[in-house]
Amino acid sequence: MRRFIASGARAWLAAGLLGLAIAAALAPTKAARAADWPDRPIRIIVPAPPGGITDGVARLLGDQLRTHLGQPVIVDNKPGGSAVVAERALMAAPADGHTIMVAPSSILTDFPLTVKTPFDPLATFTYVSDVASMVHVLVANPALPAATVREAIAHAKRTKNAVAIANLSAGTRSHLLGEMLREKSGGGIVSVPYKGSAPALADLIGDQVQLTFEVVSNVAPLVRSGKLKALGVVSRERSALLPDVPSLGEAGYPELVMPDASVGVFVLGSMSSAMQKRIRDETERIKKSPRFREMLAAQGLEAPVPSSHAELQQKLAGTMAQNRAILGRLELSTAAK
């Protein structure tokens, strides 16, 4: 019996040593894969149609990756399903760094609270780097008799149900802000759902709706041309694109101020930490280049303030906590239903 136990112990020890040897042999291979990335074309999945902010950022980043890494970069637009179509495409690809997703940060901070999915986005994806910041602004049809947010709320209270706000897809920053503004009006503002910016802005210009929250870069030209008027920027400071428009912070509505949304790079959470770091380092290098910042500025966007990966994750967690509190108060959260 002792001989049997000793023999078993030796076999167990031999198997353990073999496992350690295999792990040691594989470790350099994984590191080498990250160091040698990419060795074939890179695919960037975008949860939006061609045109627009997210697609534009993806193509700018793709051009820089192509130049810096010497591999072709393909932008694959997969709109629909509140980003679920694009997310599924990323999930179906190998986590080897050759398929990434460029999408709004709201995929992790906003959508999981309002959009039911057959998978957990927070457990499935990692936001490795933000690339462009997006600041929102409340814009109105010029016929609305209000020059400020306060005047718009007062007008809505006086003329109950005469003011309509266009809210974009469920879970978006526009949706959350619109619901908070509607709450402040005592229900005097009617919420009208839209599936995207283009139809919402068309109806806003046509006075079918009177208000909407939209990304500054999307509406700054319309404000300058007089087709729309801007009432307040959703930040503590004014936007460089609309320097004459007060921020909601200075207008006396700090509760409507939300952290800037962003567009950045997502990967599968199952990707090795070495590969995630490799992709983040390359993205950060591009983001800091003057040329890339100039190209972002040409699209009315700014590069986010530099941050560590830990700081970025803390920002996402803080934004989600704020959104959860807002949704809980407004009773819009899918988790609460």
C-alpha positions as CSV (number, residue, x, y, z in Angstrom):
1,M,0.0,0.0,0.0
2,R,2.8,2.4,0.9
3,R,4.5,1.6,-2.4
4,F,1.2,2.4,-4.2
5,I,0.9,5.7,-2.4
6,A,4.5,6.6,-3.1
7,S,4.1,5.7,-6.7
8,G,1.0,7.8,-7.0
9,A,2.7,10.7,-5.3
10,R,5.6,10.5,-7.8
11,A,3.1,10.4,-10.7
12,W,1.2,13.4,-9.3
13,L,4.5,15.3,-8.8
14,A,5.7,14.4,-12.3
15,A,2.4,15.6,-13.7
16,G,2.6,18.9,-11.8
17,L,6.2,19.5,-13.0
18,L,5.1,18.8,-16.5
19,G,2.2,21.3,-16.2
20,L,4.6,23.9,-14.9
21,A,7.0,23.3,-17.7
22,I,4.1,23.7,-20.3
23,A,3.0,26.9,-18.6
24,A,6.5,28.2,-18.6
25,A,6.9,27.4,-22.3
26,L,3.6,29.0,-23.2
27,A,4.2,32.2,-21.2
28,P,6.8,33.6,-23.6
29,T,4.6,32.6,-26.6
30,K,1.7,34.8,-25.2
31,A,4.1,37.7,-24.6
32,A,5.5,37.3,-28.1
33,R,2.0,37.4,-29.5
34,A,1.4,40.8,-27.9
35,A,4.8,42.0,-28.9
36,D,4.4,41.0,-32.5
37,W,0.8,42.3,-32.9
38,P,-0.5,42.8,-35.5
39,D,0.6,40.1,-38.0
40,R,-2.4,40.5,-40.2
41,P,-5.2,43.0,-41.0
42,I,-7.1,44.6,-38.1
43,R,-10.9,44.8,-38.1
44,I,-12.6,47.6,-36.3
45,I,-16.3,46.9,-35.6
46,V,-18.5,50.0,-35.3
47,P,-22.0,49.9,-33.8
48,A,-23.2,52.7,-36.0
49,P,-23.8,53.3,-39.8
50,P,-21.2,55.2,-41.9
51,G,-21.1,58.9,-41.0
52,G,-21.6,60.3,-37.6
53,I,-19.2,60.7,-34.7
54,T,-18.5,57.0,-33.8
55,D,-17.8,56.0,-37.4
56,G,-15.6,59.1,-37.9
57,V,-13.5,58.4,-34.9
58,A,-13.1,54.8,-35.9
59,R,-11.9,55.8,-39.4
60,L,-9.4,58.3,-38.0
61,L,-8.0,55.8,-35.5
62,G,-7.9,53.2,-38.3
63,D,-5.9,55.4,-40.6
64,Q,-3.4,56.0,-37.8
65,L,-3.1,52.3,-36.9
66,R,-2.5,51.5,-40.5
67,T,0.3,54.1,-40.7
68,H,1.9,53.2,-37.4
69,L,1.6,49.4,-37.6
70,G,1.9,48.7,-41.3
71,Q,-1.2,46.5,-41.5
72,P,-4.4,47.1,-43.4
73,V,-7.3,48.2,-41.2
74,I,-10.9,47.4,-42.1
75,V,-13.9,49.4,-40.6
76,D,-16.9,47.1,-40.3
77,N,-20.1,49.0,-39.6
78,K,-22.7,46.9,-37.7
79,P,-25.5,49.2,-36.5
80,G,-28.6,48.0,-34.7
81,G,-30.0,46.6,-31.5
82,S,-28.6,49.3,-29.2
83,A,-25.1,48.1,-30.2
84,V,-25.9,44.4,-29.6
85,V,-25.3,43.5,-33.2
86,A,-21.8,44.9,-33.0
87,E,-21.2,43.4,-29.6
88,R,-22.1,39.9,-30.9
89,A,-19.7,40.3,-33.8
90,L,-16.9,41.1,-31.4
91,M,-17.8,38.2,-29.2
92,A,-17.6,35.9,-32.2
93,A,-14.1,36.9,-33.1
94,P,-10.9,35.6,-31.5
95,A,-9.5,37.7,-28.6
96,D,-6.2,38.0,-30.3
97,G,-6.1,41.8,-30.9
98,H,-7.0,41.6,-34.6
99,T,-10.7,42.5,-34.0
100,I,-11.6,45.5,-31.8
101,M,-14.6,47.6,-31.4
102,V,-14.8,51.4,-31.4
103,A,-17.9,52.6,-29.7
104,P,-19.3,55.1,-27.2
105,S,-18.5,54.6,-23.5
106,S,-22.3,54.4,-23.0
107,I,-22.1,50.8,-24.0
108,L,-20.8,50.2,-20.4
109,T,-22.1,53.2,-18.5
110,D,-25.6,53.7,-19.8
111,F,-27.0,50.8,-21.9
112,P,-26.6,48.0,-19.3
113,L,-29.0,49.9,-17.1
114,T,-31.8,50.3,-19.6
115,V,-31.3,47.7,-22.4
116,K,-31.8,44.0,-21.7
117,T,-29.2,41.9,-23.4
118,P,-28.6,38.1,-23.5
119,F,-25.2,38.7,-22.1
120,D,-23.6,40.9,-19.5
121,P,-21.7,43.8,-21.2
122,L,-19.8,44.6,-18.1
123,A,-18.4,41.1,-17.8
124,T,-17.9,40.6,-21.5
125,F,-16.1,43.7,-22.6
126,T,-13.2,45.9,-21.5
127,Y,-12.9,49.6,-22.4
128,V,-9.1,49.8,-22.9
129,S,-8.8,53.5,-24.0
130,D,-11.0,56.5,-24.7
131,V,-10.1,58.3,-27.9
132,A,-12.5,61.3,-28.3
133,S,-14.6,63.2,-25.8
134,M,-18.3,64.1,-26.5
135,V,-20.0,67.0,-24.7
136,H,-23.8,67.4,-25.0
137,V,-25.8,70.6,-25.4
138,L,-29.5,71.4,-25.1
139,V,-30.7,72.9,-28.4
140,A,-34.1,74.3,-29.3
141,N,-36.0,75.3,-32.3
142,P,-35.6,79.1,-32.8
143,A,-39.4,79.6,-32.4
144,L,-39.3,78.4,-28.8
145,P,-39.8,81.5,-26.7
146,A,-36.9,80.8,-24.4
147,A,-33.2,81.9,-24.4
148,T,-32.1,79.8,-21.4
149,V,-32.7,76.4,-19.8
150,R,-34.6,78.1,-17.0
151,E,-36.9,80.0,-19.4
152,A,-37.5,76.7,-21.4
153,I,-38.6,74.9,-18.2
154,A,-40.8,77.8,-17.1
155,H,-42.5,77.9,-20.6
156,A,-43.1,74.2,-20.5
157,K,-44.8,74.5,-17.1
158,R,-47.0,77.3,-18.3
159,T,-48.0,75.6,-21.6
160,K,-48.2,72.0,-20.4
161,N,-47.6,69.4,-23.1
162,A,-46.9,72.1,-25.7
163,V,-43.1,71.5,-25.6
164,A,-41.7,68.2,-26.9
165,I,-38.2,66.9,-26.5
166,A,-36.6,64.4,-28.9
167,N,-35.0,61.6,-27.0
168,L,-32.6,59.3,-28.8
169,S,-32.4,55.5,-28.3
170,A,-33.1,54.1,-24.8
171,G,-30.1,54.3,-22.5
172,T,-28.3,57.1,-24.4
173,R,-27.1,60.2,-22.7
174,S,-29.7,62.2,-24.7
175,H,-32.4,59.9,-23.2
176,L,-31.3,60.3,-19.6
177,L,-30.9,64.1,-19.9
178,G,-34.2,64.4,-21.6
179,E,-36.0,62.5,-18.8
180,M,-34.3,64.7,-16.1
181,L,-35.4,67.8,-17.9
182,R,-38.9,66.5,-18.3
183,E,-38.9,65.8,-14.5
184,K,-37.9,69.4,-13.8
185,S,-40.7,70.7,-16.0
186,G,-43.2,68.8,-13.8
187,G,-44.2,66.7,-16.7
188,G,-44.8,69.7,-18.9
189,I,-42.4,68.5,-21.5
190,V,-43.5,65.6,-23.7
191,S,-40.8,63.0,-24.5
192,V,-40.7,61.8,-28.1
193,P,-38.5,58.7,-28.8
194,Y,-36.2,58.6,-31.9
195,K,-33.9,56.0,-33.3
196,G,-31.1,58.4,-34.1
197,S,-29.8,61.9,-34.4
198,A,-30.6,62.6,-38.0
199,P,-34.4,62.2,-37.8
200,A,-34.5,63.9,-34.5
201,L,-32.6,67.0,-35.7
202,A,-34.7,67.1,-38.9
203,D,-37.9,67.3,-36.8
204,L,-36.3,69.8,-34.4
205,I,-35.4,72.1,-37.3
206,G,-39.0,71.6,-38.7
207,D,-40.5,72.4,-35.3
208,Q,-42.1,69.0,-34.9
209,V,-40.3,68.9,-31.6
210,Q,-38.9,71.8,-29.7
211,L,-35.9,70.5,-27.8
212,T,-33.2,67.8,-27.8
213,F,-29.9,67.0,-26.1
214,E,-27.2,66.4,-28.8
215,V,-23.4,66.2,-29.0
216,V,-22.0,69.7,-29.5
217,S,-20.0,68.8,-32.6
218,N,-23.2,67.6,-34.3
219,V,-25.2,70.8,-33.8
220,A,-22.6,73.6,-33.6
221,P,-22.8,74.4,-37.3
222,L,-26.7,74.5,-37.1
223,V,-26.5,76.8,-34.1
224,R,-24.0,79.1,-35.9
225,S,-26.3,79.2,-39.0
226,G,-29.3,80.1,-36.9
227,K,-31.2,76.9,-37.7
228,L,-31.1,76.0,-34.0
229,K,-30.4,77.8,-30.8
230,A,-28.3,76.5,-27.9
231,L,-29.6,76.9,-24.4
232,G,-26.9,75.2,-22.2
233,V,-23.9,72.9,-22.4
234,V,-24.0,69.7,-20.3
235,S,-20.8,70.4,-18.4
236,R,-19.3,72.6,-15.7
237,E,-17.4,74.6,-18.2
238,R,-18.3,76.1,-21.6
239,S,-17.5,74.3,-24.8
240,A,-14.8,75.8,-27.1
241,L,-17.1,75.1,-30.0
242,L,-19.9,77.2,-28.5
243,P,-18.1,79.7,-26.2
244,D,-21.0,82.0,-25.9
245,V,-23.4,79.3,-24.6
246,P,-23.4,78.9,-20.8
247,S,-22.8,75.6,-19.2
248,L,-25.6,74.0,-17.1
249,G,-23.3,74.3,-14.1
250,E,-23.0,78.0,-14.3
251,A,-26.7,78.3,-15.3
252,G,-27.6,76.9,-11.9
253,Y,-28.4,73.2,-12.8
254,P,-25.4,71.2,-11.5
255,E,-27.6,68.2,-11.1
256,L,-28.0,68.1,-14.9
257,V,-24.2,68.0,-15.4
258,M,-22.9,64.6,-16.4
259,P,-19.4,63.4,-17.0
260,D,-18.3,63.8,-20.7
261,A,-19.2,60.7,-22.8
262,S,-16.4,59.4,-25.0
263,V,-15.7,57.1,-28.0
264,G,-13.0,54.6,-27.5
265,V,-11.6,51.1,-28.0
266,F,-13.3,48.0,-26.6
267,V,-12.0,44.5,-26.5
268,L,-13.2,41.2,-25.1
269,G,-12.6,40.9,-21.4
270,S,-11.1,37.4,-22.0
271,M,-8.2,39.0,-24.0
272,S,-4.8,38.5,-22.3
273,S,-3.7,41.4,-20.1
274,A,-0.5,41.7,-22.2
275,M,-2.5,42.1,-25.4
276,Q,-4.9,44.6,-23.8
277,K,-1.9,46.7,-22.7
278,R,-0.4,46.5,-26.2
279,I,-3.6,47.8,-27.8
280,R,-4.0,50.5,-25.1
281,D,-0.4,51.7,-25.4
282,E,-0.7,52.0,-29.2
283,T,-4.0,53.9,-28.9
284,E,-2.6,56.2,-26.2
285,R,0.4,57.0,-28.4
286,I,-1.9,57.9,-31.3
287,K,-4.2,60.0,-29.1
288,K,-1.3,62.1,-27.9
289,S,0.0,63.0,-31.3
290,P,-0.6,66.6,-32.5
291,R,-1.7,65.4,-35.9
292,F,-4.4,63.1,-34.5
293,R,-5.6,66.0,-32.2
294,E,-5.8,68.2,-35.3
295,M,-7.9,65.7,-37.1
296,L,-10.3,65.3,-34.1
297,A,-10.6,69.1,-33.9
298,A,-11.6,69.2,-37.6
299,Q,-14.5,67.0,-36.7
300,G,-15.4,69.2,-33.7
301,L,-14.0,66.7,-31.2
302,E,-11.3,66.7,-28.6
303,A,-8.9,64.1,-27.3
304,P,-9.8,63.2,-23.7
305,V,-7.6,64.2,-20.8
306,P,-4.8,61.6,-20.4
307,S,-5.5,59.0,-17.7
308,S,-4.2,55.7,-16.6
309,H,-6.2,52.5,-17.2
310,A,-7.3,52.5,-13.5
311,E,-8.4,56.1,-13.7
312,L,-10.5,55.3,-16.8
313,Q,-12.2,52.4,-15.1
314,Q,-12.9,54.6,-12.1
315,K,-14.5,57.2,-14.3
316,L,-16.7,54.6,-16.0
317,A,-17.8,53.2,-12.6
318,G,-18.6,56.7,-11.3
319,T,-20.6,57.5,-14.4
320,M,-22.6,54.3,-14.1
321,A,-23.3,54.9,-10.4
322,Q,-24.6,58.4,-11.3
323,N,-26.7,57.0,-14.1
324,R,-28.1,54.2,-11.8
325,A,-29.1,56.9,-9.3
326,I,-30.8,58.9,-12.0
327,L,-32.7,55.9,-13.4
328,G,-33.7,54.7,-10.0
329,R,-35.2,58.1,-9.2
330,L,-37.0,58.3,-12.6
331,E,-38.0,54.6,-12.4
332,L,-36.5,53.8,-15.9
333,S,-34.0,51.1,-15.0
334,T,-34.7,47.7,-16.4
335,A,-33.1,46.3,-13.2
336,A,-35.9,48.0,-11.1
337,K,-38.7,46.5,-13.2
